[in-house]
Amino acid sequence: MLRLSEDSKQNELEPYRSSWKALFLVSGLTLAYFYFFFNFPRPVLIILVGVPVLFFTILHNPNPRTWVLLLPFVITYGNITLNYGPFYIAVATMAVQSSFLLYLVVKLAGYREFPRFPWVVYLVFAAFLAQLVSMFITMHHYNSLIGNIIRDANKIYLSALLIPVIYDWFGRGKWLVRMLKMLTIMLILMSIYGLYQYYSGTLDNTGEQASGFDLAGRVYSSFGGGSNSYSGVLELMIPTTLASMFLFKKKSWKILALAATILGFQNVLYTFSRGGFLTASLATFAYLIYRYRKKIWVPILAFSILTGGLLLNAGEFKRQLTVFGDTQSLMLDTSLLHRYTSYMGFINSIKESPVVGAGWGSREFYHGRTALYAFWEVRHEDSIEKITRFGGLNSTILEMPYKGGLFSAVSLLLLFAAFVFSSIKLLKNGTDKSLGMGLICGLSAFWVHQAFDNLTQWPQTGAFFWLFFALLISVAYPCCGKEVDSL
């Protein structure tokens, strides 16, 4: 016994004591980082800080799937936009494209086989080809800058490269669960930051006051597209984290998923987006009814709690409650008047040019050159200078046929068909119908919101849309029965 105790003491690791050299090295690197932080622009910081961090990450963990698992984190905080000649590219978009490039390198360099992708993936590819045809028609008929046309026409499909990555690497087993855990953590982080924005008093409320609402401001968390763009991400995530709560086995993760769902829903309220509030609420209750169809009192109780909370804070959430009660305020609301006037103009323009459309990459202007009331209808003309951001059309459903004509409308129909077929397949014989229903509810809410907003044009929101779409395809059409690659 004495000898065993002596041997065990000898095998114990000694506590780590850093040397003076290590302390000087860490201190020097920290001071160098702050020097570059205060004296150099962000692109230089990305190179000087990001590249070394990436190198040591690869050295520490050579599994590429682990690196891609950090993608939701980079998308959430990747709202910085870099300018390269005629093009703009967001850090979130760069992360998506880098993930796809990494996937290709691992597959090709390691002589690994690609999985057999389901037919709906090729349907999405056909939708992209139809959009390309629309883009080339614009180049032939209009004189807008080529860079503007390419950026505007392809913005919806920029992050579609995530489909093969997610389907092959995160579409099943433990890696699917890990991705869901990562999304749960990110929803908690972005929601906490959203609550901080709301209660810190740093939000701008000028636009809300001009619209007749006395709000503290609309939270947008870390999303560059603003509160509406953020609400679109919340629509996708809330039903999914709620469904993940039933998938996770450990109680700690179940609690985290429930907390993420509650915090996320509270953030939806604080975005003061009526579209986000309606779609997120309907999606959440639809999932609860599906999950508790034999215990219908559960969704009824949840609905009662939400209704009571809104009524107790009716003054704070007046903007959302006008949808249900104050008809006069709703009809005179400047945002809705703007949408009605614009949508009528878009529909008339679609009728005038149903095949060619108004053209991608065109410059927008207000009819009458002013933004006052009846002159809110947005028109377009050829662009001769680089456009910073494409806006104006706050409806993706109308933008595609309006700008891209017939082929862009076909592209949108093919994309929606891929979603519908995947949903039907999942509900019939998917690997996890409960999780799949959460994804269906989130994506359905997002599609409905797209009818009266344009969310995929924002890089972060578009990236999350394609990530969740890829997860839906993965659950609906499970890949293989075992791990294809031993990464």
C-alpha distance (Angstrom), angle and dihedral (degrees) to the residues before:
residue distance angle dihedral
M1 . . .
L2 3.78 . .
R3 3.79 91.4 .
L4 3.84 91.7 49.5
S5 3.79 91.7 51.1
E6 3.80 91.0 49.8
D7 3.81 91.1 49.3
S8 3.81 91.8 48.9
K9 3.80 90.8 51.4
Q10 3.79 90.2 51.3
N11 3.83 91.2 50.8
E12 3.82 93.7 50.5
L13 3.81 115.3 107.2
E14 3.76 114.8 -112.5
P15 3.83 116.1 -124.6
Y16 3.77 112.0 -94.9
R17 3.80 115.3 -106.2
S18 3.76 114.5 -172.1
S19 3.77 117.6 -135.1
W20 3.80 125.1 -128.1
K21 3.81 88.6 -107.5
A22 3.81 91.6 57.7
L23 3.81 91.9 47.7
F24 3.81 91.7 50.1
L25 3.81 90.5 47.3
V26 3.81 94.2 50.7
S27 3.80 92.4 44.0
G28 3.78 91.6 48.6
L29 3.79 93.3 49.2
T30 3.82 90.7 48.2
L31 3.81 92.4 50.9
A32 3.81 90.3 46.3
Y33 3.79 90.3 52.0
F34 3.82 92.5 52.6
Y35 3.80 90.0 46.2
F36 3.80 91.3 55.1
F37 3.82 91.0 40.9
F38 3.80 93.3 58.1
N39 3.81 98.8 36.5
F40 3.82 108.0 35.5
P41 3.83 134.5 58.6
R42 3.78 122.5 -105.7
P43 3.84 97.7 -99.1
V44 3.80 88.9 59.5
L45 3.81 90.3 48.8
I46 3.80 90.7 52.9
I47 3.80 90.3 54.3
L48 3.80 97.2 42.4
V49 3.81 96.4 41.8
G50 3.79 106.2 22.0
V51 3.80 97.6 48.9
P52 3.85 95.5 52.6
V53 3.81 90.8 44.9
L54 3.81 89.7 50.5
F55 3.81 91.0 48.6
F56 3.81 94.2 52.1
T57 3.81 90.8 43.5
I58 3.79 90.7 55.4
L59 3.80 90.1 45.4
H60 3.81 92.2 50.8
N61 3.83 98.0 42.0
P62 3.82 117.1 19.7
N63 3.84 94.2 -175.6
P64 3.82 105.6 110.2
R65 3.80 92.3 -158.8
T66 3.79 88.6 65.3
W67 3.79 90.8 56.3
V68 3.81 92.9 49.0
L69 3.80 87.9 49.6
L70 3.82 85.8 71.1
L71 3.81 90.5 59.8
P72 3.86 95.7 100.3
F73 3.81 88.5 54.5
V74 3.81 92.5 52.1
I75 3.81 91.9 45.3
T76 3.81 91.9 50.3
Y77 3.79 93.4 53.2
G78 3.81 98.1 27.1
N79 3.81 96.7 98.5
I80 3.81 93.5 123.2
T81 3.81 111.6 111.8
L82 3.80 121.2 -151.5
N83 3.80 123.9 -155.9
Y84 3.81 119.4 -134.6
G85 3.80 112.2 172.9
P86 3.81 110.1 -73.1
F87 3.80 92.2 -5.2
Y88 3.78 136.5 75.0
I89 3.77 120.8 -157.2
A90 3.79 128.9 -175.4
V91 3.78 123.5 -140.5
A92 3.82 88.1 -119.5
T93 3.81 90.3 58.0
M94 3.80 91.2 46.6
A95 3.81 89.4 52.8
V96 3.82 91.6 51.8
Q97 3.79 93.3 48.9
S98 3.81 91.9 44.7
S99 3.81 89.6 52.9
F100 3.79 90.9 53.0
L101 3.81 91.5 46.6
L102 3.81 90.1 50.3
Y103 3.80 89.6 50.2
L104 3.82 91.0 52.7
V105 3.80 93.0 46.8
V106 3.82 92.4 51.0
K107 3.80 91.7 47.8
L108 3.79 97.9 44.8
A109 3.79 100.0 35.6
G110 3.81 92.1 46.9
Y111 3.83 93.9 44.4
R112 3.80 89.2 -124.5
E113 3.77 122.7 161.5
F114 3.77 121.7 -112.2
P115 3.79 115.4 -126.3
R116 3.77 121.9 -110.3
F117 3.79 101.3 -96.5
P118 3.83 117.2 -145.1
W119 3.77 119.2 -107.6
V120 3.82 93.7 -106.7
V121 3.82 88.4 67.8
Y122 3.80 88.3 60.8
L123 3.80 88.2 46.8
V124 3.81 88.2 58.2
F125 3.82 88.6 48.3
A126 3.82 89.3 51.9
A127 3.81 88.2 52.0
F128 3.80 89.3 53.8
L129 3.83 91.2 49.5
A130 3.81 90.2 52.1
Q131 3.80 88.5 52.1
L132 3.82 89.7 51.3
V133 3.80 90.1 53.6
S134 3.79 88.5 52.2
M135 3.80 89.7 50.3
F136 3.82 93.2 52.4
I137 3.82 90.9 47.7
T138 3.81 88.0 55.8
M139 3.81 90.3 50.8
H140 3.80 89.7 52.9
H141 3.81 98.6 46.1
Y142 3.82 103.4 33.9
N143 3.80 136.3 50.4
S144 3.78 99.8 -139.3
L145 3.78 120.4 134.0
I146 3.81 112.3 -79.4
G147 3.81 91.0 -131.2
N148 3.80 91.3 54.4
I149 3.80 92.0 48.9
I150 3.80 94.4 49.6
R151 3.81 93.9 46.6
D152 3.80 95.3 45.6
A153 3.82 96.7 43.9
N154 3.80 95.8 47.1
K155 3.79 101.9 39.5
I156 3.80 93.7 99.8
Y157 3.83 93.2 53.1
L158 3.82 99.7 41.0
S159 3.81 94.2 105.5
A160 3.82 98.2 36.5
L161 3.82 85.9 103.4
L162 3.80 86.1 82.1
I163 3.82 92.2 74.6
P164 3.84 97.9 80.5
V165 3.82 92.0 38.9
I166 3.79 95.3 52.0
Y167 3.80 94.5 38.2
D168 3.79 94.6 52.3
W169 3.81 102.5 34.2
F170 3.82 105.9 26.4
G171 3.78 105.0 22.1
R172 3.78 99.3 99.1
G173 3.78 147.4 18.4
K174 3.76 124.7 3.5
W175 3.80 94.6 -15.4
L176 3.80 91.2 58.5
V177 3.80 89.0 51.8
R178 3.81 90.6 47.9
M179 3.79 91.5 52.4
L180 3.82 90.1 50.0
K181 3.81 89.7 50.2
M182 3.79 89.9 50.7
L183 3.81 90.6 51.3
T184 3.81 89.8 49.1
I185 3.80 91.3 53.4
M186 3.79 91.6 47.3
L187 3.82 92.5 51.0
I188 3.81 89.4 53.6
L189 3.81 92.7 48.5
M190 3.80 96.1 46.5
S191 3.82 90.8 44.9
I192 3.80 93.4 51.0
Y193 3.79 89.7 50.5
G194 3.82 89.6 48.5
L195 3.81 91.0 53.1
Y196 3.80 89.5 48.5
Q197 3.81 89.6 54.0
Y198 3.78 91.8 50.6
Y199 3.79 98.4 47.0
S200 3.81 97.4 36.6
G201 3.81 91.8 67.9
T202 3.82 94.3 -130.8
L203 3.81 97.5 117.9
D204 3.80 121.2 110.2
N205 3.82 111.8 -120.5
T206 3.81 99.6 175.5
G207 3.80 93.5 109.3
E208 3.79 92.7 49.2
Q209 3.81 92.7 50.5
A210 3.81 89.9 49.4
S211 3.82 88.1 54.3
G212 3.79 91.6 52.1
F213 3.81 99.7 -101.8
D214 3.78 126.0 120.5
L215 3.81 100.5 -143.3
A216 3.78 132.4 154.9
G217 3.80 86.8 -131.1
R218 3.80 136.5 -79.7
V219 3.80 117.8 -83.5
Y220 3.78 119.5 -129.5
S221 3.84 100.7 169.6
S222 3.82 108.5 -157.1
F223 3.82 97.6 -27.3
G224 3.77 119.4 119.4
G225 3.80 93.9 -152.9
G226 3.78 93.0 68.0
S227 3.79 132.2 -126.3
N228 3.82 96.9 -35.1
S229 3.80 91.7 50.6
Y230 3.80 89.4 48.9
S231 3.80 92.2 49.1
G232 3.81 88.9 56.0
V233 3.80 90.5 56.9
L234 3.81 90.4 48.1
E235 3.82 90.1 51.9
L236 3.80 88.8 57.6
M237 3.78 97.1 43.4
I238 3.81 105.7 41.1
P239 3.84 98.8 64.2
T240 3.81 89.9 40.9
T241 3.80 95.5 52.7
L242 3.80 89.0 45.2
A243 3.81 89.5 54.1
S244 3.82 90.1 44.2
M245 3.79 89.4 58.1
F246 3.81 88.4 68.2
L247 3.81 91.6 44.6
F248 3.80 98.4 51.8
K249 3.79 114.3 88.6
K250 3.79 101.4 -159.6
K251 3.80 117.2 79.2
S252 3.81 91.8 -136.2
W253 3.81 91.9 59.6
K254 3.80 91.5 45.0
I255 3.80 89.3 55.2
L256 3.81 91.3 47.4
A257 3.82 91.5 50.1
L258 3.82 91.1 50.0
A259 3.82 90.8 47.6
A260 3.82 90.4 49.0
T261 3.81 90.6 51.1
I262 3.82 93.4 50.2
L263 3.80 94.6 44.3
G264 3.79 91.0 45.6
F265 3.79 92.1 52.1
Q266 3.79 90.6 48.9
N267 3.80 88.2 53.3
V268 3.81 89.7 52.4
L269 3.80 88.1 58.3
Y270 3.80 91.5 48.8
T271 3.80 92.8 51.4
F272 3.85 84.2 65.0
S273 3.80 86.9 -147.7
R274 3.79 107.0 151.3
G275 3.78 91.6 -161.7
G276 3.78 91.9 49.4
F277 3.80 92.2 46.2
L278 3.81 94.4 50.7
T279 3.80 96.9 43.4
A280 3.80 95.9 42.3
S281 3.81 90.9 48.0
L282 3.80 93.9 48.2
A283 3.81 92.1 45.2
T284 3.81 92.6 50.2
F285 3.80 94.4 47.4
A286 3.81 91.4 44.6
Y287 3.79 89.3 56.5
L288 3.81 92.6 46.0
I289 3.80 90.7 50.8
Y290 3.81 89.8 49.9
R291 3.79 93.1 47.2
Y292 3.82 96.4 42.2
R293 3.81 99.7 32.7
K294 3.81 87.9 134.1
K295 3.82 92.2 45.4
I296 3.79 100.6 43.3
W297 3.80 91.5 166.5
V298 3.84 89.3 76.5
P299 3.85 96.9 65.9
I300 3.82 89.3 38.1
L301 3.80 89.7 54.9
A302 3.82 91.5 47.5
F303 3.81 90.6 49.6
S304 3.81 90.8 49.2
I305 3.81 92.3 50.9
L306 3.82 91.5 50.0
T307 3.80 92.8 46.6
G308 3.79 92.0 48.3
G309 3.79 92.1 48.7
L310 3.81 91.9 50.6
L311 3.80 93.5 47.7
L312 3.80 92.1 48.8
N313 3.81 88.4 53.1
A314 3.80 97.5 36.1
G315 3.80 92.9 137.6
E316 3.79 93.0 53.9
F317 3.81 95.2 45.9
K318 3.80 97.5 37.9
R319 3.81 91.2 125.2
Q320 3.82 92.6 61.9
L321 3.79 95.0 39.0
T322 3.83 93.0 57.5
V323 3.80 85.9 76.4
F324 3.81 89.9 67.1
G325 3.80 106.3 32.0
D326 3.81 123.5 5.4
T327 3.81 100.4 69.0
Q328 3.81 95.0 171.0
S329 3.83 93.2 53.4
L330 3.78 89.7 45.8
M331 3.80 94.0 53.1
L332 3.82 92.7 46.1
D333 3.80 95.2 44.3
T334 3.82 109.3 126.5
S335 3.80 93.8 -139.6
L336 3.79 93.6 54.5
L337 3.81 92.2 43.8
H338 3.78 88.6 52.9
R339 3.79 91.4 50.8
Y340 3.80 94.6 46.9
T341 3.80 93.1 49.3
S342 3.80 92.9 45.0
Y343 3.80 95.3 45.5
M344 3.80 92.4 52.1
G345 3.80 89.0 51.8
F346 3.81 91.9 48.5
I347 3.81 92.4 50.0
N348 3.82 91.4 50.0
S349 3.81 90.4 49.5
I350 3.81 91.3 50.0
K351 3.81 89.2 54.0
E352 3.82 90.7 50.3
S353 3.82 94.8 51.7
P354 3.82 110.4 15.9
V355 3.82 97.0 157.7
V356 3.81 105.7 40.5
G357 3.80 100.8 23.7
A358 3.80 127.2 -159.6
G359 3.80 90.9 -61.4
W360 3.78 135.0 -107.9
G361 3.79 121.1 -91.5
S362 3.79 94.1 26.6
R363 3.79 124.2 147.1
E364 3.78 116.6 -108.2
F365 3.79 126.9 -141.1
Y366 3.78 136.5 168.6
H367 3.78 118.4 -99.6
G368 3.78 104.7 -105.2
R369 3.86 89.1 19.0
T370 3.78 92.2 -95.8
A371 3.79 134.4 92.9
L372 3.79 96.5 -137.2
Y373 3.80 118.0 128.9
A374 3.83 109.6 -80.6
F375 3.79 90.8 29.1
W376 3.81 93.4 61.7
E377 3.78 93.7 104.1
V378 3.80 107.6 117.6
R379 3.82 118.7 -135.8
H380 3.81 129.7 -174.0
E381 3.79 136.7 -141.0
D382 3.82 137.0 173.3
S383 3.79 115.2 -65.8
I384 3.79 119.7 -132.6
E385 3.81 96.9 174.8
K386 3.77 133.4 49.9
I387 3.80 112.1 -83.2
T388 3.78 117.3 -137.8
R389 3.80 97.2 -153.2
F390 3.78 136.1 -1.9
G391 3.78 111.9 -131.2
G392 3.77 139.3 134.6
L393 3.78 97.8 89.3
N394 3.79 103.4 85.3
S395 3.80 92.7 -179.4
T396 3.80 121.9 72.5
I397 3.80 90.1 -169.4
L398 3.82 89.5 61.1
E399 3.80 98.0 33.5
M400 3.79 95.8 63.3
P401 3.84 97.3 57.5
Y402 3.81 92.3 32.8
K403 3.80 97.0 55.0
G404 3.79 101.8 22.4
G405 3.77 102.5 32.9
L406 3.80 124.1 -153.9
F407 3.80 99.7 -15.0
S408 3.78 93.5 48.4
A409 3.80 89.3 50.4
V410 3.82 88.4 51.7
S411 3.81 88.6 49.7
L412 3.79 90.8 54.5
L413 3.81 92.2 47.4
L414 3.82 91.8 50.4
L415 3.78 91.2 49.5
F416 3.78 92.1 49.6
A417 3.82 90.0 46.0
A418 3.81 89.6 55.9
F419 3.79 88.8 54.5
V420 3.82 93.3 47.6
F421 3.82 94.7 47.3
S422 3.81 91.6 46.9
S423 3.79 90.4 50.6
I424 3.81 92.9 49.4
K425 3.80 91.7 47.8
L426 3.79 91.6 49.0
L427 3.79 94.8 50.2
K428 3.80 90.3 49.3
N429 3.80 101.7 47.6
G430 3.81 112.1 -16.6
T431 3.81 121.8 150.6
D432 3.81 93.5 -114.0
K433 3.79 114.6 15.0
S434 3.80 93.7 -177.9
L435 3.81 93.2 55.9
G436 3.79 89.9 39.2
M437 3.79 91.4 54.5
G438 3.80 89.3 54.1
L439 3.81 90.0 53.5
I440 3.81 91.6 45.9
C441 3.81 92.0 51.0
G442 3.81 92.6 48.5
L443 3.81 94.8 47.3
S444 3.82 92.1 43.6
A445 3.81 89.5 53.8
F446 3.79 89.4 49.7
W447 3.82 92.5 50.1
V448 3.81 91.9 50.1
H449 3.80 90.5 49.7
Q450 3.82 89.1 51.3
A451 3.80 88.6 65.3
F452 3.82 90.6 70.2
D453 3.79 102.0 21.9
N454 3.80 138.3 40.6
L455 3.78 107.2 -131.1
T456 3.81 106.6 150.2
Q457 3.81 90.5 66.8
W458 3.82 87.6 74.5
P459 3.84 109.2 83.3
Q460 3.82 97.0 -137.9
T461 3.80 95.7 45.5
G462 3.79 92.1 43.7
A463 3.81 91.2 50.6
F464 3.81 91.9 52.6
F465 3.82 90.7 47.3
W466 3.80 91.9 56.2
L467 3.80 92.1 43.1
F468 3.81 91.3 55.8
F469 3.80 91.7 41.7
A470 3.82 88.8 54.1
L471 3.81 90.4 49.8
L472 3.82 89.7 51.8
I473 3.81 91.3 52.5
S474 3.80 90.3 46.9
V475 3.80 93.6 53.3
A476 3.82 93.1 42.0
Y477 3.82 94.9 47.8
P478 3.82 105.9 28.8
C479 3.77 112.3 -151.8
C480 3.80 117.5 -126.8
G481 3.75 124.7 -38.5
K482 3.76 96.1 -101.8
E483 3.76 141.6 22.1
V484 3.79 110.0 -63.7
D485 3.80 96.1 -164.5
S486 3.77 128.9 36.3
L487 3.76 96.4 -146.4
